[in-house]
Amino acid sequence: MGFGSLFRHNIRLAGGPAPVRAYVEELMPAILNGTIEPGKVFDATTNLDGVPADYQDMADRKSPKVLVKP
């Protein structure tokens, strides 16, 4: 999608930071014990060794969210 098509129709595209720190302590235990299925949020899973490559994938917009499992 080109940004020119947004301006022509007076459409606004906005975003902002995700307040992860506000919810991580409450939600992480539910993710780890299987109560919440993070697959609807994360599109890839990695271990600690894969973190640098997955950060690059997120920066390159190849992967929006990556779940890191120790």
KEKEVEX-267061 format. One record per residue: residue in one letter; x, y, z of N, C-alpha, C, O, CB in turn. Coordinates in pm, whole numbers, padded with zeros to 5 digits, always signed. Glycine has a CB too. Example, Ala and Ser with C-alpha at 12.3 -4.5 7.8 and 13.67 -1.06 7.14 Angstrom:
BEGIN
a+01319-00569+00780+01230-00450+00780+01320-00330+00780+01424-00332+00846+01131-00447+00905;s+01285-00225+00708+01367-00106+00714+01290+00003+00787+01341+00114+00804+01408-00060+00572;
END
This chain:
BEGIN
m+00086-00117+00000+00000+00000+00000+00089+00123+00000+00180+00135+00083-00097+00000+00122;g+00065+00211-00091+00140+00335-00094+00074+00440-00007-00049+00443+00006+00153+00386-00237;f+00153+00526+00052+00097+00629+00139+00016+00731+00061-00073+00795+00117+00208+00699+00215;g+00044+00747-00067-00033+00839-00148-00180+00802-00153-00266+00889-00158+00023+00845-00288;s-00209+00671-00153-00350+00628-00157-00423+00663-00028-00545+00677-00029-00358+00477-00182;l-00352+00678+00082-00416+00716+00208-00455+00863+00205-00566+00899+00246-00322+00688+00327;f-00366+00947+00158-00391+01091+00159-00504+01129+00064-00583+01219+00093-00265+01166+00122;r-00511+01062-00047-00613+01094-00146-00754+01075-00089-00846+01148-00126-00595+01006-00269;h-00771+00978+00000-00904+00948+00056-00921+01002+00198-01017+00966+00267-00928+00799+00056;n-00828+01086+00241-00834+01145+00374-00837+01037+00484-00911+01048+00582-00957+01235+00385;i-00755+00934+00466-00743+00826+00564-00619+00851+00648-00515+00891+00595-00737+00685+00495;r-00630+00827+00778-00519+00850+00867-00462+00717+00914-00537+00628+00954-00562+00935+00988;l-00332+00702+00908-00263+00583+00957-00182+00626+01078-00096+00713+01068-00173+00519+00847;a-00209+00564+01194-00141+00604+01316-00095+00480+01392-00143+00370+01368-00233+00690+01404;g-00004+00499+01481+00047+00391+01565+00108+00450+01690+00114+00571+01707+00149+00305+01490;g+00153+00363+01776+00215+00409+01898+00281+00294+01969+00271+00179+01926+00112+00476+01988;p+00349+00323+02078+00418+00218+02152+00319+00126+02222+00213+00169+02267+00515+00279+02253;a+00355+00000+02231+00273-00097+02304+00312-00092+02451+00431-00095+02483+00291-00242+02246;p+00215-00083+02542+00246-00073+02685+00278-00210+02746+00212-00253+02840+00129-00009+02760;v+00380-00277+02693+00412-00414+02735+00443-00422+02883+00395-00512+02951+00529-00467+02655;r+00521-00331+02932+00562-00338+03073+00444-00329+03169+00452-00376+03283+00661-00227+03104;a+00337-00269+03125+00219-00257+03212+00149-00391+03231+00078-00409+03330+00121-00156+03153;y+00167-00486+03138+00093-00612+03143+00179-00736+03155+00126-00845+03181+00009-00623+03022;v+00310-00724+03136+00394-00844+03127+00390-00929+03254+00383-01051+03244+00537-00803+03098;e+00395-00869+03371+00394-00949+03494+00263-01023+03514+00262-01132+03570+00422-00860+03615;e+00153-00965+03471+00023-01028+03484+00002-01138+03379-00054-01243+03410-00087-00923+03473;l+00044-01114+03258+00012-01206+03148+00115-01315+03122+00079-01422+03074-00006-01128+03024;m+00243-01292+03153+00346-01390+03121+00322-01525+03189+00339-01628+03123+00481-01338+03161;p+00282-01532+03315+00254-01663+03375+00142-01738+03302+00150-01860+03287+00217-01645+03521;a+00040-01667+03257-00070-01733+03184-00023-01784+03048-00072-01887+03000-00187-01635+03165;i+00069-01715+02986+00125-01763+02859+00209-01887+02883+00196-01986+02811+00210-01652+02790;l+00295-01882+02984+00385-01994+03010+00312-02119+03056+00358-02230+03027+00486-01955+03114;n+00200-02105+03128+00129-02226+03173+00021-02271+03074-00049-02369+03100+00065-02200+03310;g+00008-02201+02962-00083-02245+02856-00224-02191+02866-00308-02227+02783-00089-02390+02856;t-00254-02107+02964-00387-02048+02977-00419-01956+02860-00531-01954+02810-00399-01971+03108;i-00320-01880+02817-00334-01790+02702-00251-01846+02588-00136-01884+02609-00291-01643+02737;e-00308-01851+02469-00237-01899+02350-00175-01781+02277-00246-01706+02210-00332-01978+02256;p-00044-01762+02289+00019-01647+02225+00031-01660+02074+00073-01565+02009+00155-01624+02283;g-00003-01773+02018+00008-01792+01874-00074-01693+01795-00046-01670+01677-00033-01931+01838;k-00174-01636+01855-00256-01537+01786-00186-01402+01779-00228-01312+01706-00391-01523+01854;v-00079-01388+01856-00004-01263+01859+00132-01279+01791+00172-01196+01710+00015-01215+02004;f+00201-01386+01826+00336-01409+01775+00331-01488+01645+00249-01578+01629+00421-01483+01879;d+00418-01454+01552+00421-01527+01426+00545-01615+01412+00559-01687+01314+00414-01431+01310;a+00636-01608+01510+00755-01692+01509+00797-01720+01651+00765-01645+01744+00870-01624+01430;t+00870-01830+01668+00922-01869+01799+01070-01894+01785+01115-01950+01685+00848-01995+01855;t+01147-01853+01885+01291-01873+01882+01342-01904+02022+01269-01889+02120+01362-01749+01826;n+01467-01948+02030+01533-01962+02160+01628-01844+02177+01632-01755+02091+01609-02099+02171;l+01703-01843+02286+01789-01728+02312+01896-01710+02205+01936-01597+02175+01855-01743+02448;d+01943-01819+02147+02045-01808+02042+01991-01741+01916+02068-01680+01841+02099-01946+02007;g+01862-01751+01892+01803-01694+01772+01759-01550+01784+01711-01491+01687+01688-01775+01731;v+01774-01492+01902+01724-01356+01926+01786-01252+01831+01711-01171+01776+01752-01316+02068;p+01917-01250+01809+01971-01146+01719+01911-01152+01578+01877-01049+01520+02121-01159+01709;a+01899-01272+01522+01843-01285+01388+01696-01245+01385+01650-01183+01289+01859-01428+01337;d+01622-01280+01489+01479-01245+01492+01457-01096+01515+01360-01040+01464+01409-01325+01601;y+01546-01031+01590+01537-00885+01601+01558-00821+01464+01492-00723+01429+01641-00831+01703;q+01652-00877+01388+01674-00824+01253+01551-00846+01165+01514-00759+01087+01798-00888+01189;d+01488-00965+01178+01365-00992+01102+01255-00893+01138+01180-00849+01051+01317-01136+01126;m+01245-00858+01268+01144-00760+01307+01178-00623+01252+01089-00550+01207+01131-00754+01461;a+01305-00586+01254+01347-00457+01199+01322-00451+01049+01289-00345+00995+01495-00431+01229;d+01339-00565+00980+01316-00572+00836+01170-00594+00801+01135-00606+00683+01400-00683+00776;r+01085-00600+00902+00940-00620+00885+00907-00756+00823+00803-00771+00758+00882-00509+00800;k+00994-00855+00842+00966-00991+00796+00881-01065+00900+00809-01159+00867+01097-01068+00769;s+00891-01021+01025+00823-01088+01133+00778-00984+01235+00862-00920+01298+00915-01195+01200;p+00646-00965+01253+00599-00861+01345+00626-00890+01492+00668-00801+01566+00452-00843+01326;k+00604-01014+01536+00622-01050+01678+00686-01185+01689+00645-01280+01622+00487-01049+01753;v+00788-01196+01773+00859-01322+01794+00854-01359+01941+00883-01277+02028+01005-01312+01744;l+00817-01483+01967+00815-01534+02104+00949-01600+02133+00993-01686+02058+00698-01635+02125;v+01015-01559+02242+01143-01615+02281+01119-01713+02394+01070-01676+02501+01243-01503+02323;k+01155-01839+02369+01144-01943+02472+01284-01981+02516+01368-02015+02432+01066-02069+02420;p+01312-01975+02647+01447-02009+02695+01479-02156+02676+01588-02201+02711+01461-01973+02842;
END
